[in-house]
């Protein structure tokens, strides 16, 4: 089971009882991300934090966790935006995407239980996945858990393919959710859009349906 470390919950919720939107970033740091892709990803993560910091509500309501896969590691347990320290990722090993997804889903379920235990309202959490390849481990369990979570509205799954990513696998994982393709290495623009979307959710009332601003086709395109 994934470890849910990071926030001193009692003190945190006493000081800030606002509703939360939990966001897990599943980021591919396999060998194929070496060079320009991993450098652009690191820059994008820094931009992500800066954009969220600029939004006063997002600073109070958004909680981030970061999981890399290449290998699977919980780099950052759930933390508020101001405490989020974007890591300097390095491209390393294979692409165990299946395991990363199950770890991410487990982190979300554990975090939601923490909210319930402390009487904190929460928005539907986000599971954001970014990869430039194909899974090097079995994905059957991840596929089952992910589709179940989507069917039960436990999370919003947002998969993004980069470069030579196997989009057919992402479509299988996504089910009825859209699958996106990043144009080039526009990680900064991608994470700016993601921060804007998460901030938009944080400004709404928990449980309400909102329409996110569509990203520019020059940055992200739906894979059909």
C-alpha positions as CSV (number, residue, x, y, z in Angstrom):
1,X,0.0,0.0,0.0
2,X,1.2,3.5,-0.7
3,X,2.4,5.6,2.2
4,X,0.5,8.8,2.9
5,X,3.0,11.1,4.6
6,X,3.5,14.8,4.6
7,X,0.9,17.0,6.3
8,X,0.4,17.4,10.1
9,X,-3.4,17.0,9.6
10,X,-4.8,18.1,13.0
11,X,-2.8,21.4,13.1
12,X,-3.3,22.0,9.4
13,X,-7.1,21.6,9.5
14,X,-7.5,23.7,12.6
15,X,-5.7,26.6,11.0
16,X,-7.4,26.1,7.6
17,X,-10.8,24.3,7.5
18,X,-11.4,25.2,3.8
19,X,-12.5,22.4,1.5
20,X,-9.7,20.6,-0.4
21,X,-8.9,19.5,-3.9
22,X,-6.3,16.7,-3.9
23,X,-4.2,16.3,-7.0
24,X,-1.7,13.5,-7.6
25,X,0.8,14.0,-10.4
26,X,2.0,10.7,-11.9
27,X,5.1,11.7,-13.9
28,X,7.2,9.5,-16.2
29,X,10.9,9.8,-15.5
30,X,12.0,6.7,-17.5
31,X,15.1,6.6,-19.7
32,X,13.3,7.9,-22.8
33,X,12.6,11.2,-21.0
34,X,16.4,12.0,-20.9
35,X,17.7,15.3,-22.1
36,X,15.3,18.1,-23.3
37,X,12.1,16.4,-22.1
38,X,13.1,15.9,-18.5
39,X,14.5,19.5,-18.4
40,X,11.3,20.9,-19.8
41,X,9.3,18.9,-17.3
42,X,11.3,20.3,-14.4
43,X,10.7,23.8,-15.7
44,X,7.0,23.1,-16.0
45,X,6.8,21.9,-12.4
46,X,8.4,25.1,-11.1
47,X,5.9,27.1,-13.2
48,X,3.0,25.0,-11.8
49,X,3.9,25.9,-8.2
50,X,4.3,29.6,-9.1
51,X,1.0,29.8,-10.8
52,X,-0.8,28.2,-7.9
53,X,0.9,30.4,-5.4
54,X,-0.4,33.4,-7.2
55,X,-4.0,32.3,-6.4
56,X,-5.0,32.9,-2.8
57,X,-7.7,30.3,-2.7
58,X,-5.6,27.7,-4.5
59,X,-2.9,28.2,-1.8
60,X,-5.5,27.3,0.9
61,X,-7.4,24.5,-0.9
62,X,-5.1,22.6,-3.3
63,X,-3.0,19.7,-2.0
64,X,-0.4,18.1,-4.2
65,X,1.3,14.7,-4.2
66,X,3.9,13.7,-6.8
67,X,4.7,10.1,-7.8
68,X,7.3,9.3,-10.4
69,X,7.5,6.1,-12.4
70,X,10.9,5.1,-13.6
71,X,10.9,3.6,-10.9
72,X,7.8,4.2,-8.8
73,X,8.5,6.6,-6.0
74,X,6.3,8.8,-3.9
75,X,8.6,11.9,-4.2
76,X,6.2,14.2,-2.4
77,X,3.3,13.2,-0.1
78,X,0.3,15.4,0.1
79,X,1.3,19.0,0.9
80,X,-0.2,22.4,0.4
81,X,1.0,24.6,-2.5
82,X,3.3,26.8,-0.4
83,X,5.0,23.7,1.1
84,X,5.4,22.0,-2.3
85,X,9.0,21.8,-3.3
86,X,9.2,20.9,-7.0
87,X,11.9,18.2,-7.3
88,X,14.6,18.1,-9.9
89,X,13.7,14.9,-11.7
90,X,16.2,12.8,-13.5
91,X,15.4,10.2,-16.2
92,X,16.3,6.8,-14.8
93,X,14.8,3.4,-15.5
94,X,11.8,1.6,-17.1
95,X,8.1,2.7,-17.2
96,X,6.1,0.9,-14.5
97,X,2.9,2.8,-15.3
98,X,0.5,0.2,-14.0
99,X,2.0,0.3,-10.5
100,X,2.2,4.1,-10.5
101,X,-1.6,4.3,-11.2
102,X,-2.5,1.9,-8.4
103,X,-0.2,3.9,-6.0
104,X,-1.8,7.1,-7.1
105,X,-5.3,5.8,-6.6
106,X,-4.4,4.5,-3.2
107,X,-2.9,7.9,-2.2
108,X,-6.2,9.6,-3.2
109,X,-8.4,7.2,-1.2
110,X,-6.2,7.6,1.9
111,X,-6.3,11.3,1.6
112,X,-10.1,11.4,1.2
113,X,-10.4,9.3,4.4
114,X,-8.2,11.9,6.2
115,X,-10.6,14.6,5.1
116,X,-13.6,12.6,6.3
117,X,-12.0,11.9,9.6
118,X,-11.5,15.6,10.2
119,X,-14.8,16.8,8.8
120,X,-13.2,18.5,5.8
121,X,-15.2,18.9,2.6
122,X,-13.4,18.0,-0.6
123,X,-13.8,18.2,-4.3
124,X,-13.5,15.3,-6.7
125,X,-9.7,14.7,-6.7
126,X,-7.5,14.7,-9.8
127,X,-5.2,11.9,-11.0
128,X,-2.9,13.5,-13.6
129,X,-0.7,11.2,-15.7
130,X,2.1,12.2,-18.1
131,X,4.1,9.8,-20.1
132,X,6.2,9.5,-23.3
133,X,6.2,5.8,-23.5
134,X,4.3,2.6,-22.8
135,X,4.0,0.6,-19.6
136,X,6.7,-2.0,-18.9
137,X,4.7,-3.7,-16.2
138,X,1.2,-5.3,-16.3
139,X,-1.7,-2.8,-16.3
140,X,-4.7,-5.1,-15.7
141,X,-5.0,-4.3,-12.0
142,X,-4.5,-0.6,-12.7
143,X,-7.1,-0.7,-15.5
144,X,-9.7,-2.3,-13.3
145,X,-9.1,0.0,-10.4
146,X,-9.0,3.1,-12.6
147,X,-12.3,2.3,-14.4
148,X,-14.0,1.5,-11.1
149,X,-12.8,4.9,-9.7
150,X,-14.1,6.7,-12.7
151,X,-17.4,4.9,-12.8
152,X,-17.9,5.7,-9.1
153,X,-16.8,9.3,-9.6
154,X,-14.0,8.9,-7.1
155,X,-11.5,10.9,-9.2
156,X,-11.0,12.8,-12.5
157,X,-8.3,11.1,-14.6
158,X,-6.3,13.3,-16.9
159,X,-3.8,11.4,-19.1
160,X,-1.3,13.2,-21.3
161,X,0.9,11.6,-23.9
162,X,4.3,13.2,-24.9
163,X,6.4,12.5,-27.9
164,X,6.2,8.7,-28.8
165,X,3.8,7.8,-26.0
166,X,1.6,4.8,-26.7
167,X,-1.7,6.6,-27.1
168,X,-3.7,3.4,-27.5
169,X,-2.7,2.3,-24.0
170,X,-3.7,5.7,-22.6
171,X,-7.1,5.4,-24.4
172,X,-7.6,2.0,-22.8
173,X,-6.8,3.4,-19.4
174,X,-8.9,6.5,-19.8
175,X,-12.1,4.7,-20.7
176,X,-14.7,7.4,-21.5
177,X,-12.3,10.2,-20.5
178,X,-10.5,12.2,-23.1
179,X,-6.8,11.5,-23.8
180,X,-4.6,14.4,-24.6
181,X,-1.4,14.8,-26.7
182,X,1.1,17.5,-25.7
183,X,2.4,19.4,-28.8
184,X,6.2,19.3,-28.6
185,X,7.7,20.0,-25.2
186,X,5.4,22.7,-24.0
187,X,5.5,21.6,-20.4
188,X,5.4,25.1,-19.1
189,X,2.2,25.9,-21.0
190,X,0.7,22.5,-20.0
191,X,1.3,23.1,-16.3
192,X,0.0,26.7,-16.5
193,X,-3.2,25.3,-17.9
194,X,-3.3,22.6,-15.2
195,X,-2.8,25.2,-12.5
196,X,-5.6,27.4,-13.9
197,X,-7.9,24.4,-14.0
198,X,-7.2,23.2,-10.5
199,X,-7.6,26.8,-9.3
200,X,-11.0,27.0,-11.1
201,X,-12.1,23.9,-9.2
202,X,-10.9,25.3,-5.9
203,X,-13.1,28.4,-6.4
204,X,-16.3,26.4,-6.9
205,X,-18.6,24.8,-4.4
206,X,-17.8,21.1,-3.6
207,X,-20.1,18.8,-5.6
208,X,-20.9,21.3,-8.3
209,X,-20.1,20.6,-12.0
210,X,-17.9,23.1,-13.7
211,X,-16.7,23.5,-17.3
212,X,-12.9,23.9,-17.4
213,X,-11.3,26.2,-19.9
214,X,-10.3,24.3,-22.9
215,X,-6.5,24.3,-23.5
216,X,-5.2,25.7,-26.7
217,X,-4.8,23.2,-29.6
218,X,-1.3,24.5,-30.0
219,X,-0.5,23.1,-26.6
220,X,-2.8,20.1,-26.0
221,X,-5.0,18.2,-28.4
222,X,-7.5,15.5,-27.8
223,X,-6.4,12.2,-29.3
224,X,-9.1,10.7,-31.5
